[in-house]
Amino acid sequence: MSDKKKPRLLAFAGSLRRGSLNKRALRAAVPMARAAGAEVTEIDLSDFRLPVYDGDLEEEEGLPESARRLKELMKSHDGFLICTPEYNGSIPGMLKNVIDWASRAEEGEAPLACFTGKTAGLMSASPGALGGIRSLAAVRAILENLGVLVAPRQVAISQAHAAFAEDGSFLDAKRAAAVAAMTAALAELTRRLQ
């Protein structure tokens, strides 16, 4: 590792459900990102409840306090580690809503300040055979449109209901290796952009 500071990653799952498979997958991936040299802050988006984005609401009341708190966290990190479920073949509405609110610039703030020049590593987990891979394409397209450099390597965890040991680690060594490789690639990409 160079003498540059550790890349700072903000890690979150695109699900609010307490028993989410994507939250479990994220918790298994975070130590791998740390082992790859990243400083990781893991958050739960249920701590940042947001109304559905509405331009009239924004104009009348400004950004909700939870959106401001989330934006500050996003701006203070170099990149994101995101594990998202697939809802009906695409991105969950809640995750899209978070992105929509975070994309809104406040007075004195550069447009897309939470996203431009950041990196992202993507994962998905699903009990189905495809592992939620269709959601990854949607999230990738949205983030790249906002100026985020999304790491080419991504992971879709199929049969995720049977993927974890009691301690939360991955049961399958190949799956664990794929996640470790993705987090290492994200940490290195983020480090190179600093």
C-alpha positions in Angstrom: 0.0 0.0 0.0 1.3 3.5 -0.8 1.7 6.3 1.6 -1.7 7.7 0.7 -4.5 7.6 3.2 -6.7 4.6 3.4 -9.7 4.8 1.1 -12.9 5.6 3.0 -15.9 3.5 2.0 -19.5 3.9 3.0 -21.2 0.5 3.1 -24.9 0.0 3.0 -27.6 -2.4 1.9 -30.5 -1.4 -0.4 -33.0 -3.0 1.9 -34.8 -1.9 5.0 -35.8 -5.4 6.2 -34.2 -6.5 9.5 -33.6 -10.0 8.2 -32.4 -8.9 4.8 -30.1 -11.3 3.0 -28.4 -8.3 1.5 -27.6 -6.9 5.0 -26.1 -10.3 5.8 -24.0 -10.3 2.7 -22.8 -6.7 3.4 -21.8 -7.7 6.9 -19.7 -10.5 5.5 -18.1 -8.3 2.9 -17.2 -5.4 5.2 -14.3 -7.2 7.0 -13.0 -8.2 3.6 -12.9 -4.5 2.5 -11.1 -3.6 5.7 -8.6 -6.5 5.1 -8.0 -5.0 1.6 -6.9 -1.7 3.3 -10.1 0.3 3.3 -11.6 2.2 6.2 -15.3 1.2 6.1 -18.3 2.9 7.8 -21.3 0.6 7.7 -24.7 2.2 8.0 -28.3 1.0 7.9 -30.6 3.0 5.6 -33.5 2.4 8.0 -31.8 5.0 10.2 -32.3 7.6 7.4 -36.0 7.3 6.7 -37.0 9.6 3.8 -40.3 10.6 2.2 -40.7 9.7 -1.4 -38.9 12.3 -3.4 -41.2 15.2 -4.4 -39.9 18.4 -6.0 -42.7 20.4 -4.5 -41.8 19.1 -1.0 -38.1 20.0 -1.6 -39.1 23.5 -2.8 -41.4 24.1 0.2 -39.3 22.5 3.0 -35.9 21.9 1.6 -34.1 18.6 2.2 -35.3 16.5 5.1 -32.8 16.3 8.0 -32.2 12.6 7.3 -31.2 13.4 3.7 -28.8 16.1 5.0 -27.2 13.6 7.5 -26.9 10.9 4.8 -25.4 13.4 2.3 -22.8 14.5 4.8 -21.8 10.9 5.3 -21.6 10.3 1.6 -19.6 13.4 0.9 -17.1 12.4 3.6 -16.3 9.1 2.0 -14.3 8.2 -1.1 -16.6 5.5 -2.3 -19.5 3.1 -1.6 -19.9 -0.6 -1.0 -23.5 -1.4 -1.9 -25.4 -4.7 -1.6 -28.8 -4.5 -3.1 -31.8 -6.8 -3.5 -33.6 -7.1 -6.8 -37.3 -6.1 -6.7 -39.2 -7.1 -9.8 -36.2 -7.2 -12.0 -34.7 -3.9 -10.9 -33.5 -1.6 -8.1 -35.6 -1.3 -5.0 -37.6 1.9 -4.8 -36.2 2.8 -1.4 -32.6 2.7 -2.8 -33.6 4.8 -5.8 -35.3 7.3 -3.4 -32.1 7.6 -1.3 -30.1 8.3 -4.5 -32.7 10.8 -5.7 -32.6 12.8 -2.4 -28.8 12.6 -2.2 -28.5 14.0 -5.7 -30.2 17.3 -4.8 -27.7 20.1 -4.4 -28.2 22.7 -1.6 -27.1 26.3 -1.8 -23.4 26.6 -2.1 -22.9 22.9 -2.9 -21.6 21.6 -6.2 -24.1 19.5 -8.3 -23.9 15.8 -7.4 -21.4 16.5 -4.7 -22.2 13.1 -3.1 -21.4 11.2 -6.3 -19.0 12.9 -8.7 -15.5 11.4 -8.5 -16.6 8.6 -6.1 -16.2 4.9 -6.6 -18.7 2.0 -6.0 -18.5 -1.7 -5.6 -21.7 -3.6 -6.1 -23.2 -6.8 -4.7 -26.6 -8.4 -4.7 -28.0 -11.4 -2.8 -31.2 -13.3 -3.6 -32.7 -16.7 -2.8 -33.2 -17.1 -6.5 -30.9 -18.6 -9.1 -29.7 -15.3 -10.6 -28.6 -13.8 -7.3 -30.3 -10.4 -8.0 -28.0 -9.6 -10.9 -30.6 -7.6 -12.8 -30.6 -5.0 -10.0 -26.9 -4.6 -10.4 -27.2 -3.4 -14.0 -29.8 -0.9 -12.9 -27.8 0.5 -10.0 -24.6 0.6 -12.1 -26.4 2.7 -14.8 -27.8 5.1 -12.3 -24.5 5.6 -10.4 -22.4 6.0 -13.6 -24.9 8.6 -14.8 -24.2 10.5 -11.6 -20.4 10.5 -12.1 -19.5 7.5 -9.9 -16.8 5.1 -11.2 -18.3 1.7 -10.6 -15.8 -1.1 -10.3 -16.1 -3.6 -13.1 -16.0 -6.6 -10.8 -19.4 -7.3 -9.1 -20.9 -10.2 -7.2 -24.4 -11.7 -7.4 -25.0 -14.2 -4.6 -27.6 -16.8 -5.7 -29.4 -19.1 -3.2 -28.4 -16.6 -0.6 -30.8 -18.1 2.0 -28.3 -21.0 2.3 -25.1 -19.0 1.8 -24.1 -18.1 5.4 -22.6 -19.9 8.3 -23.9 -19.3 11.8 -21.1 -16.7 12.4 -22.3 -14.7 9.3 -19.4 -15.7 7.1 -19.9 -17.3 3.6 -20.2 -21.1 3.6 -18.7 -21.5 0.1 -15.0 -20.7 -0.3 -15.5 -19.7 -4.0 -18.2 -17.2 -3.1 -16.1 -15.8 -0.3 -13.2 -15.4 -2.7 -15.3 -13.6 -5.2 -16.5 -11.1 -2.6 -12.9 -10.6 -1.3 -11.7 -10.0 -4.9 -14.5 -7.5 -5.5 -13.8 -5.6 -2.3 -10.0 -5.6 -2.9 -10.6 -4.3 -6.5 -12.8 -1.5 -5.0 -10.3 -0.6 -2.4 -7.5 -0.4 -5.0 -9.6 1.6 -7.5 -10.5 4.1 -4.8 -6.9 4.3 -3.6 -5.7 5.0 -7.1 -8.2 7.9 -7.6 -7.1 9.7 -4.4 
